[in-house]
Amino acid sequence: MKQVYGVIGDPISHSLSPVMQEAAFKYCHLDAAYHAFHVPKQYLEQAVQGMRGLGVKGLNVTLPHKVEIMNFLDEIDPLAEKIGAVNTIVQEDGKLVGYNTDGEGYMQSLQPISEKTIASSRVLIIGAGGAAKGVAITMASYGVKELVITNRTLSKAESLAQDCGKYTSSAAMPIGMAQAKLTEFDIIINTTSIGMTPDIDTMPLSLEMLGKNVIVSDLIYTPFQTRFLLEAEKKGAKILNGLDMFVNQGALSFKYWTGQEAPREIMKDVVMKELGG
């Protein structure tokens, strides 16, 4: 009998997870299907119970449900508990277990291009929302030398820095101050949606003071290179968009569901084609 998997969110029509995961199932000769399910916030609990009742084997969870869904699961993985968000659910004998693969997916995309070790890197994270939390808590757990969080609403940055402070040196900083101190960072990560299609001319902060030998990263991959990354590249920075993170987090979900290593190159190729690359 065909196993059913999917992704829930609101909105969900834009998601590339179905085409990516279907390609992985096909390549691995698995009798499985992956669907996008539009779930408004008021129906989230019913959707989770429907997953249990219908025998759906696994789900990805996207905005705006990553935090709220934790209330309806039977067990939460320790890393997801630290992050305070779930993006992957596995059904095991009627028990629903929540995981978070976002931060680990990001780390797997970052490490191959970083010449410095995480333990010797000072990192600036722009944003303090769900994506920022996944990346920040995971980096803190890896033992990054220092994390600085900047956000338009400073209180949110302070809250995230406090959470990260349980694992490594962390602080919050106003955006203006962060712009002036860019030379102090080895890695700069935009976790906000600023610069995403269609608002491609916007940037989360100015890179005028960008130092040398820096990695500038943007979790956005539509457009493939945001203005933020283009400006960073002009200044000699090494750049990283969000495509590999997206593929890696999906590959980690695939392994949780199936016990098999995911065909990451196949998954990346099909997403690139969908993006017109």
RAWOJO-V409082 format. One record per residue. SS is DSSP state (H for helix, E for strand, - for the rest). NEAR is the number of other C-alpha atoms within 8 Angstrom. D_CENTER is the distance of its C-alpha to the mean C-alpha in Angstrom with 2 decimals. Layout:
[[SS NEAR D_CENTER] [SS NEAR D_CENTER]]
//
This chain:
[[- 3 31.80] [- 6 28.59] [E 9 25.46] [E 12 23.22] [E 12 19.42] [E 13 17.28] [E 14 14.53] [E 13 15.42] [E 14 14.65] [- 11 16.79] [- 8 16.98] [- 10 16.00] [- 6 18.33] [- 5 15.94] [- 7 13.58] [- 8 13.87] [H 9 12.94] [H 12 16.71] [H 9 18.06] [H 12 15.68] [H 12 16.41] [H 11 20.05] [H 11 20.52] [H 12 19.40] [H 12 21.79] [H 9 24.54] [H 9 24.31] [- 7 24.55] [- 6 27.39] [- 7 25.88] [- 9 27.54] [E 10 24.45] [E 11 23.09] [E 11 19.73] [E 9 19.94] [E 12 18.10] [E 9 19.52] [E 10 19.85] [- 11 20.03] [- 8 21.14] [H 8 20.53] [H 5 24.15] [H 8 23.98] [H 11 20.93] [H 9 23.21] [H 7 25.42] [H 9 22.66] [H 10 21.66] [H 8 25.37] [H 8 25.77] [H 10 23.22] [H 12 25.37] [H 7 28.62] [H 6 27.93] [- 9 26.59] [- 12 23.18] [- 12 21.82] [E 12 18.08] [E 12 15.53] [E 11 11.93] [E 13 11.28] [- 11 9.77] [- 8 11.13] [- 8 13.42] [- 11 13.88] [- 13 11.22] [- 9 13.69] [H 7 16.97] [H 12 16.67] [H 11 17.08] [H 5 20.66] [H 8 21.58] [- 11 20.55] [- 7 23.03] [E 8 21.01] [E 11 17.74] [- 10 16.53] [H 6 17.16] [H 9 13.70] [H 13 12.37] [H 9 15.56] [H 7 14.91] [H 11 11.53] [- 8 13.29] [- 12 10.89] [- 14 10.83] [- 13 8.90] [E 13 11.60] [E 13 15.34] [E 12 18.18] [E 13 21.77] [E 8 24.25] [- 4 27.86] [- 7 27.16] [E 10 24.82] [E 12 21.26] [E 13 18.84] [E 15 15.29] [E 12 12.52] [- 14 8.92] [- 12 7.40] [H 13 3.69] [H 14 5.77] [H 10 8.35] [H 16 6.83] [H 14 6.30] [H 12 9.75] [H 10 11.23] [H 11 10.74] [H 9 12.14] [H 7 15.03] [H 6 17.09] [H 6 17.62] [- 8 18.22] [- 4 21.95] [- 6 21.77] [- 7 20.68] [H 10 17.91] [H 8 20.86] [H 8 22.61] [- 13 19.90] [E 13 19.74] [E 13 16.39] [E 12 16.05] [E 14 12.94] [E 14 13.59] [- 13 12.64] [- 14 12.65] [- 8 10.88] [H 8 8.39] [H 10 5.26] [H 13 7.92] [H 12 9.05] [H 13 6.45] [H 13 6.71] [H 12 10.33] [H 13 11.61] [H 13 10.58] [H 12 12.19] [H 13 15.01] [H 9 15.56] [H 8 15.93] [- 10 18.65] [- 15 17.69] [- 11 20.97] [E 10 19.99] [E 17 17.15] [E 13 18.07] [E 17 16.24] [E 16 17.61] [- 13 17.40] [- 7 20.02] [- 6 20.70] [H 11 21.49] [H 6 21.89] [H 9 18.21] [H 15 17.53] [H 11 20.37] [H 8 19.07] [H 11 15.71] [H 14 17.84] [H 10 20.17] [H 8 17.64] [H 14 16.57] [- 11 20.32] [- 6 20.94] [- 8 19.59] [- 13 20.25] [E 9 21.85] [E 12 19.94] [E 11 21.16] [E 11 20.57] [E 12 22.10] [- 10 23.16] [H 10 21.84] [H 6 25.34] [H 8 25.73] [H 10 22.43] [H 12 23.65] [H 7 26.93] [- 9 25.52] [H 11 23.13] [H 8 25.45] [H 7 24.60] [- 13 21.01] [- 10 20.00] [E 12 16.34] [E 13 15.20] [E 12 11.63] [E 11 11.29] [- 14 8.41] [- 11 10.92] [- 6 12.10] [- 8 15.26] [- 15 16.43] [- 12 14.91] [- 7 17.67] [- 5 20.29] [- 8 20.30] [- 10 20.05] [- 6 22.61] [- 9 20.79] [- 9 19.16] [- 10 17.49] [- 6 20.24] [- 7 23.11] [- 9 22.98] [- 5 26.76] [- 10 26.78] [- 10 24.26] [- 9 25.60] [- 8 26.10] [- 8 24.16] [- 12 20.82] [E 12 17.38] [E 13 15.83] [E 13 12.24] [E 14 10.63] [- 12 7.17] [- 14 9.74] [- 12 11.59] [- 9 14.30] [- 9 16.49] [- 7 15.88] [- 10 17.02] [- 14 16.82] [H 11 19.88] [H 12 18.02] [H 14 17.53] [H 9 21.03] [H 9 22.63] [H 14 21.03] [H 10 22.29] [H 7 25.71] [- 8 25.89] [- 8 25.34] [- 12 21.78] [E 10 19.66] [E 10 16.74] [E 10 13.33] [- 13 11.47] [- 11 8.09] [H 10 9.99] [H 11 10.02] [H 14 6.35] [H 11 6.66] [H 12 9.90] [H 13 9.27] [H 14 7.05] [H 12 9.85] [H 12 12.42] [H 11 11.80] [H 11 12.20] [H 13 15.24] [H 11 16.71] [H 8 16.53] [H 9 18.33] [H 6 20.84] [- 7 21.34] [- 6 21.23] [- 7 19.34] [- 9 17.51] [- 10 19.02] [H 9 16.13] [H 6 18.46] [H 10 19.68] [H 13 16.27] [H 12 15.45] [H 8 18.99] [H 11 18.95] [H 11 15.86] [H 9 17.62] [H 8 20.76] [H 8 19.29] [- 7 18.19] [- 5 21.73] [- 5 21.18]]
//
